[in-house]
Amino acid sequence: GWLLIPLGSVMFGWTAADNSLGRIVEPLLSGLGRDEGLALLLSGFMVLMALRAVILIRRDLGLFTLSAELVDHWRGRMISALVHTEWRQVRNLNRGNVEFAVNGDVARLAAGSDQLLRGSVALVQLLVLLILALQLSPLLAAAAAGLLLPALPLAVRMARAAFAHGQTLTTQGGKRQGAFAEFMAGMKLAKAHRAEDRYAGEFIMLSTQLRESGLRYTALRLRATALFQLLAALIAATLLWVGVKLMPTSPAVLGAVLVLFARIPGPALALAQGIQSLAMLLPAIANLLRLETSLAAHAEPAPLAGATQSGPAGI
C-alpha cells in the first residue's frame, strides 16, 4: 500500500515530479484526464499486488520444497553410509548418537534451512526497499543506513549465541538420546540391578541442560529483537525530524520514505534469523559430516565385477 502515496502525489500534483518515480509515472499520464489517469494508476497497482501474491505463493512453496529435499538428501546419505559400513563398526557405534544425528540433527536442517532461505529472500527485499528509498530521497536513505550501523555488533553477538546453542543441542541432545537408547536396550538388566533411577536421573539432567540453554538463547533473542525495534523507531523519528528541519522534503516523499523504512524491520529481522539459523546449523552439519566420514573409513569393500549371489555352477 505504501506505493499509493508517491503515486497519488504525482497524480494530484501534491508535489513536483522531482524524483525518479515521478519521472517514470508522468509520461504514462500525459494526455489522459484525471479520472483516466487515476484508473490507470489503480489498475497498475492492483496488477502489482496480484503479481506480488503469486510470487509469495511460489516463494513459500519453493522454500518448503527445498527444505524437504535437503532433509531427504541428508537422511539418504546417512542411511547409505550406514548400510555400506562393516558390521563390526556398526556394532560398536553408539546407537543413541546415530539415531539423534539421523533424526534430531537432520530435523534441525529442515527448520534451519527454511529460516536461512527466508533470510536470503529478506536480503533481496531489503535491497529493493533501500533502492526505492534512494530513488525517493538519497540523503534520507543514506542517513537511515548510517543509523542502522549500531545494529551490526548486536547481530554478531546473536550469531555467536546461536552457534553456542547449536553446539549444545548437538552434544547434549546426542548424549540424552544415547542414555535413553542404552536404558531401553538394557532395561531388564537395569531393573535387575536397581539402576533404573540412575538412567532416569541422567536423562532428566541432560534434558534440564538443554532446556536451560534454550531459555538463555531465547531470552537473548527476544531482548535483541526488542532493541532492534526500538532502534527502528528511533530511526523513523530521526528521519522525520531531519526531513522537516534540516532538509525540507515534500510531505508525500517524506511520508513514502517513512513508510518504506517502517517496512524494513520485518525483512531485517528475517535476515538476522537466517544468519542465526546458519550459525545454529553448523554444529549439526559438522556432526553429520564427522559421522559420515567415520562410517566411510570402515566401508565394506565393493563387490568384484561380475560377482553373483549364487554358488558355483551345478550346485
Disulfide bonds with the S-S distance in Angstrom:
none
